Structure formats: C-alpha cells, structure tokens
Amino acid sequence: MCLTAAAFAAFLNIIAFDRIEQQDGRVIVHATTREAHWVARGDEWCTMAPQIDRMIRFASN
C-alpha cells in the first residue's frame, strides 16, 4: 500500500507521537499488534503491512 507524501503526513498527524519512530530512511509505526514500516519510494510512502497481515491471517487458519 502506498500513500502520497501529503496523505502520509495527514496519517501520521492522527497517530500518537510516541508510536512513531524514524530510522534508516523509514518511518516505523508501532501498532497494537505489530509494527508497520513505511519506506519512501519517489513521491510516495509505501508499506507491506496489509499484505503481511493478510498472510498471517491465512496461515493461522
């Protein structure tokens, strides 16, 4: 999943500051279940979190 830089900034603004970490060119959002790593790709910020969550759900069935 990818978001434009403006949409990503809006997303980060609604998350508690203590749940956001920046390191090595990525932004890590510490969610309740696991972390979501966001990486810049051109003008967008992308994460594999939805795909990882889906794989985990199917693997546990």
Backbone as XML, in Angstrom:
<?xml version="1.0"?>
<chain id="A" units="angstrom">
  <residue number="1" name="MET">
    <atom name="N" x="0.849" y="-1.157" z="0.000"/>
    <atom name="CA" x="0.000" y="0.000" z="0.000"/>
    <atom name="C" x="0.900" y="1.228" z="0.000"/>
  </residue>
  <residue number="2" name="CYS">
    <atom name="N" x="0.573" y="2.192" z="-0.820"/>
    <atom name="CA" x="1.348" y="3.432" z="-0.884"/>
    <atom name="C" x="0.427" y="4.636" z="-0.719"/>
  </residue>
  <residue number="3" name="LEU">
    <atom name="N" x="0.978" y="5.685" z="-0.123"/>
    <atom name="CA" x="0.277" y="6.950" z="0.059"/>
    <atom name="C" x="1.139" y="8.081" z="-0.494"/>
  </residue>
  <residue number="4" name="THR">
    <atom name="N" x="0.497" y="9.125" z="-0.969"/>
    <atom name="CA" x="1.266" y="10.306" z="-1.357"/>
    <atom name="C" x="1.893" y="10.896" z="-0.097"/>
  </residue>
  <residue number="5" name="ALA">
    <atom name="N" x="2.893" y="11.723" z="-0.271"/>
    <atom name="CA" x="3.557" y="12.346" z="0.879"/>
    <atom name="C" x="2.558" y="13.150" z="1.711"/>
  </residue>
  <residue number="6" name="ALA">
    <atom name="N" x="1.642" y="13.853" z="1.056"/>
    <atom name="CA" x="0.644" y="14.649" z="1.775"/>
    <atom name="C" x="-0.309" y="13.749" z="2.572"/>
  </residue>
  <residue number="7" name="ALA">
    <atom name="N" x="-0.760" y="12.659" z="1.976"/>
    <atom name="CA" x="-1.655" y="11.732" z="2.670"/>
    <atom name="C" x="-0.927" y="11.039" z="3.823"/>
  </residue>
  <residue number="8" name="PHE">
    <atom name="N" x="0.342" y="10.699" z="3.621"/>
    <atom name="CA" x="1.132" y="10.061" z="4.678"/>
    <atom name="C" x="1.316" y="11.025" z="5.852"/>
  </residue>
  <residue number="9" name="ALA">
    <atom name="N" x="1.580" y="12.294" z="5.564"/>
    <atom name="CA" x="1.726" y="13.301" z="6.619"/>
    <atom name="C" x="0.423" y="13.439" z="7.403"/>
  </residue>
  <residue number="10" name="ALA">
    <atom name="N" x="-0.712" y="13.450" z="6.708"/>
    <atom name="CA" x="-2.006" y="13.531" z="7.387"/>
    <atom name="C" x="-2.238" y="12.307" z="8.261"/>
  </residue>
  <residue number="11" name="PHE">
    <atom name="N" x="-1.882" y="11.132" z="7.755"/>
    <atom name="CA" x="-1.997" y="9.884" z="8.511"/>
    <atom name="C" x="-1.162" y="9.950" z="9.780"/>
  </residue>
  <residue number="12" name="LEU">
    <atom name="N" x="0.087" y="10.389" z="9.662"/>
    <atom name="CA" x="0.968" y="10.461" z="10.835"/>
    <atom name="C" x="0.467" y="11.475" z="11.857"/>
  </residue>
  <residue number="13" name="ASN">
    <atom name="N" x="-0.206" y="12.516" z="11.405"/>
    <atom name="CA" x="-0.714" y="13.536" z="12.321"/>
    <atom name="C" x="-1.855" y="13.043" z="13.206"/>
  </residue>
  <residue number="14" name="ILE">
    <atom name="N" x="-2.505" y="11.948" z="12.848"/>
    <atom name="CA" x="-3.583" y="11.430" z="13.688"/>
    <atom name="C" x="-3.113" y="10.309" z="14.619"/>
  </residue>
  <residue number="15" name="ILE">
    <atom name="N" x="-1.836" y="9.950" z="14.524"/>
    <atom name="CA" x="-1.267" y="8.897" z="15.365"/>
    <atom name="C" x="-0.506" y="9.547" z="16.515"/>
  </residue>
  <residue number="16" name="ALA">
    <atom name="N" x="-0.591" y="8.936" z="17.688"/>
    <atom name="CA" x="0.141" y="9.445" z="18.856"/>
    <atom name="C" x="1.640" y="9.469" z="18.556"/>
  </residue>
  <residue number="17" name="PHE">
    <atom name="N" x="2.275" y="10.578" z="18.920"/>
    <atom name="CA" x="3.690" y="10.792" z="18.611"/>
    <atom name="C" x="4.591" y="9.673" z="19.149"/>
  </residue>
  <residue number="18" name="ASP">
    <atom name="N" x="4.257" y="9.123" z="20.318"/>
    <atom name="CA" x="5.105" y="8.086" z="20.919"/>
    <atom name="C" x="5.007" y="6.744" z="20.199"/>
  </residue>
  <residue number="19" name="ARG">
    <atom name="N" x="4.119" y="6.626" z="19.227"/>
    <atom name="CA" x="4.001" y="5.397" z="18.436"/>
    <atom name="C" x="4.750" y="5.474" z="17.102"/>
  </residue>
  <residue number="20" name="ILE">
    <atom name="N" x="5.412" y="6.595" z="16.852"/>
    <atom name="CA" x="6.110" y="6.809" z="15.585"/>
    <atom name="C" x="7.605" y="6.906" z="15.840"/>
  </residue>
  <residue number="21" name="GLU">
    <atom name="N" x="8.367" y="6.206" z="15.015"/>
    <atom name="CA" x="9.827" y="6.215" z="15.123"/>
    <atom name="C" x="10.411" y="6.368" z="13.720"/>
  </residue>
  <residue number="22" name="GLN">
    <atom name="N" x="11.489" y="7.096" z="13.610"/>
    <atom name="CA" x="12.151" y="7.247" z="12.319"/>
    <atom name="C" x="13.561" y="6.713" z="12.435"/>
  </residue>
  <residue number="23" name="GLN">
    <atom name="N" x="13.950" y="5.847" z="11.498"/>
    <atom name="CA" x="15.311" y="5.317" z="11.485"/>
    <atom name="C" x="15.661" y="4.790" z="10.099"/>
  </residue>
  <residue number="24" name="ASP">
    <atom name="N" x="16.884" y="5.032" z="9.710"/>
    <atom name="CA" x="17.432" y="4.500" z="8.454"/>
    <atom name="C" x="16.518" y="4.693" z="7.243"/>
  </residue>
  <residue number="25" name="GLY">
    <atom name="N" x="15.999" y="5.893" z="7.044"/>
    <atom name="CA" x="15.200" y="6.187" z="5.867"/>
    <atom name="C" x="13.812" y="5.585" z="5.874"/>
  </residue>
  <residue number="26" name="ARG">
    <atom name="N" x="13.348" y="5.192" z="7.020"/>
    <atom name="CA" x="11.999" y="4.638" z="7.118"/>
    <atom name="C" x="11.293" y="5.193" z="8.330"/>
  </residue>
  <residue number="27" name="VAL">
    <atom name="N" x="9.983" y="5.114" z="8.310"/>
    <atom name="CA" x="9.161" y="5.524" z="9.439"/>
    <atom name="C" x="8.484" y="4.258" z="9.956"/>
  </residue>
  <residue number="28" name="ILE">
    <atom name="N" x="8.596" y="4.025" z="11.246"/>
    <atom name="CA" x="8.011" y="2.837" z="11.861"/>
    <atom name="C" x="6.851" y="3.277" z="12.744"/>
  </residue>
  <residue number="29" name="VAL">
    <atom name="N" x="5.689" y="2.709" z="12.488"/>
    <atom name="CA" x="4.506" y="2.977" z="13.309"/>
    <atom name="C" x="4.297" y="1.752" z="14.186"/>
  </residue>
  <residue number="30" name="HIS">
    <atom name="N" x="4.373" y="1.965" z="15.492"/>
    <atom name="CA" x="4.194" y="0.875" z="16.455"/>
    <atom name="C" x="2.706" y="0.715" z="16.737"/>
  </residue>
  <residue number="31" name="ALA">
    <atom name="N" x="2.114" y="-0.287" z="16.113"/>
    <atom name="CA" x="0.686" y="-0.544" z="16.273"/>
    <atom name="C" x="0.468" y="-1.543" z="17.408"/>
  </residue>
  <residue number="32" name="THR">
    <atom name="N" x="-0.770" y="-1.805" z="17.725"/>
    <atom name="CA" x="-1.095" y="-2.718" z="18.826"/>
    <atom name="C" x="-0.586" y="-4.127" z="18.561"/>
  </residue>
  <residue number="33" name="THR">
    <atom name="N" x="-0.775" y="-4.625" z="17.349"/>
    <atom name="CA" x="-0.404" y="-5.999" z="17.025"/>
    <atom name="C" x="1.054" y="-6.138" z="16.614"/>
  </residue>
  <residue number="34" name="ARG">
    <atom name="N" x="1.522" y="-5.262" z="15.735"/>
    <atom name="CA" x="2.916" y="-5.320" z="15.261"/>
    <atom name="C" x="3.274" y="-3.973" z="14.634"/>
  </residue>
  <residue number="35" name="GLU">
    <atom name="N" x="4.515" y="-3.859" z="14.192"/>
    <atom name="CA" x="4.987" y="-2.612" z="13.596"/>
    <atom name="C" x="4.656" y="-2.556" z="12.113"/>
  </residue>
  <residue number="36" name="ALA">
    <atom name="N" x="4.455" y="-1.338" z="11.624"/>
    <atom name="CA" x="4.296" y="-1.107" z="10.182"/>
    <atom name="C" x="5.456" y="-0.224" z="9.748"/>
  </residue>
  <residue number="37" name="HIS">
    <atom name="N" x="6.274" y="-0.731" z="8.845"/>
    <atom name="CA" x="7.422" y="0.004" z="8.335"/>
    <atom name="C" x="7.033" y="0.682" z="7.027"/>
  </residue>
  <residue number="38" name="TRP">
    <atom name="N" x="7.226" y="1.998" z="6.962"/>
    <atom name="CA" x="6.933" y="2.793" z="5.769"/>
    <atom name="C" x="8.251" y="3.260" z="5.170"/>
  </residue>
  <residue number="39" name="VAL">
    <atom name="N" x="8.385" y="3.121" z="3.848"/>
    <atom name="CA" x="9.615" y="3.486" z="3.142"/>
    <atom name="C" x="9.255" y="4.430" z="1.994"/>
  </residue>
  <residue number="40" name="ALA">
    <atom name="N" x="10.078" y="5.455" z="1.806"/>
    <atom name="CA" x="9.855" y="6.407" z="0.707"/>
    <atom name="C" x="10.226" y="5.757" z="-0.618"/>
  </residue>
  <residue number="41" name="ARG">
    <atom name="N" x="9.329" y="5.897" z="-1.589"/>
    <atom name="CA" x="9.573" y="5.438" z="-2.967"/>
    <atom name="C" x="9.160" y="6.570" z="-3.883"/>
  </residue>
  <residue number="42" name="GLY">
    <atom name="N" x="10.122" y="7.376" z="-4.254"/>
    <atom name="CA" x="9.811" y="8.540" z="-5.080"/>
    <atom name="C" x="8.990" y="9.539" z="-4.286"/>
  </residue>
  <residue number="43" name="ASP">
    <atom name="N" x="7.811" y="9.872" z="-4.796"/>
    <atom name="CA" x="6.926" y="10.834" z="-4.140"/>
    <atom name="C" x="5.907" y="10.164" z="-3.221"/>
  </residue>
  <residue number="44" name="GLU">
    <atom name="N" x="6.053" y="8.878" z="-2.981"/>
    <atom name="CA" x="5.090" y="8.156" z="-2.156"/>
    <atom name="C" x="5.788" y="7.462" z="-0.986"/>
  </residue>
  <residue number="45" name="TRP">
    <atom name="N" x="4.993" y="7.114" z="0.016"/>
    <atom name="CA" x="5.454" y="6.316" z="1.152"/>
    <atom name="C" x="4.691" y="5.002" z="1.107"/>
  </residue>
  <residue number="46" name="CYS">
    <atom name="N" x="5.421" y="3.879" z="1.183"/>
    <atom name="CA" x="4.798" y="2.570" z="0.988"/>
    <atom name="C" x="5.095" y="1.638" z="2.157"/>
  </residue>
  <residue number="47" name="THR">
    <atom name="N" x="4.145" y="0.719" z="2.406"/>
    <atom name="CA" x="4.301" y="-0.303" z="3.427"/>
    <atom name="C" x="3.759" y="-1.627" z="2.893"/>
  </residue>
  <residue number="48" name="MET">
    <atom name="N" x="4.300" y="-2.700" z="3.406"/>
    <atom name="CA" x="3.796" y="-4.037" z="3.082"/>
    <atom name="C" x="2.897" y="-4.557" z="4.198"/>
  </residue>
  <residue number="49" name="ALA">
    <atom name="N" x="2.573" y="-3.744" z="5.189"/>
    <atom name="CA" x="1.804" y="-4.178" z="6.360"/>
    <atom name="C" x="0.479" y="-4.866" z="5.997"/>
  </residue>
  <residue number="50" name="PRO">
    <atom name="N" x="-0.340" y="-4.330" z="5.080"/>
    <atom name="CA" x="-1.594" y="-5.032" z="4.768"/>
    <atom name="C" x="-1.375" y="-6.427" z="4.193"/>
  </residue>
  <residue number="51" name="GLN">
    <atom name="N" x="-0.378" y="-6.582" z="3.347"/>
    <atom name="CA" x="-0.089" y="-7.893" z="2.759"/>
    <atom name="C" x="0.430" y="-8.861" z="3.829"/>
  </residue>
  <residue number="52" name="ILE">
    <atom name="N" x="1.273" y="-8.360" z="4.734"/>
    <atom name="CA" x="1.803" y="-9.203" z="5.811"/>
    <atom name="C" x="0.669" y="-9.645" z="6.726"/>
  </residue>
  <residue number="53" name="ASP">
    <atom name="N" x="-0.221" y="-8.727" z="7.094"/>
    <atom name="CA" x="-1.367" y="-9.079" z="7.927"/>
    <atom name="C" x="-2.228" y="-10.145" z="7.266"/>
  </residue>
  <residue number="54" name="ARG">
    <atom name="N" x="-2.463" y="-10.004" z="5.973"/>
    <atom name="CA" x="-3.282" y="-10.977" z="5.231"/>
    <atom name="C" x="-2.599" y="-12.344" z="5.242"/>
  </residue>
  <residue number="55" name="MET">
    <atom name="N" x="-1.294" y="-12.390" z="5.007"/>
    <atom name="CA" x="-0.580" y="-13.670" z="5.012"/>
    <atom name="C" x="-0.656" y="-14.340" z="6.377"/>
  </residue>
  <residue number="56" name="ILE">
    <atom name="N" x="-0.540" y="-13.565" z="7.439"/>
    <atom name="CA" x="-0.609" y="-14.114" z="8.789"/>
    <atom name="C" x="-2.018" y="-14.673" z="9.067"/>
  </residue>
  <residue number="57" name="ARG">
    <atom name="N" x="-3.054" y="-13.952" z="8.655"/>
    <atom name="CA" x="-4.429" y="-14.423" z="8.865"/>
    <atom name="C" x="-4.676" y="-15.754" z="8.140"/>
  </residue>
  <residue number="58" name="PHE">
    <atom name="N" x="-4.213" y="-15.866" z="6.896"/>
    <atom name="CA" x="-4.431" y="-17.096" z="6.135"/>
    <atom name="C" x="-3.588" y="-18.242" z="6.678"/>
  </residue>
  <residue number="59" name="ALA">
    <atom name="N" x="-2.413" y="-17.975" z="7.168"/>
    <atom name="CA" x="-1.533" y="-19.010" z="7.705"/>
    <atom name="C" x="-2.072" y="-19.585" z="9.000"/>
  </residue>
  <residue number="60" name="SER">
    <atom name="N" x="-2.815" y="-18.784" z="9.761"/>
    <atom name="CA" x="-3.323" y="-19.263" z="11.051"/>
    <atom name="C" x="-4.632" y="-20.017" z="10.935"/>
  </residue>
  <residue number="61" name="ASN">
    <atom name="N" x="-5.221" y="-20.102" z="9.734"/>
    <atom name="CA" x="-6.484" y="-20.850" z="9.544"/>
    <atom name="C" x="-6.223" y="-22.274" z="9.203"/>
  </residue>
</chain>
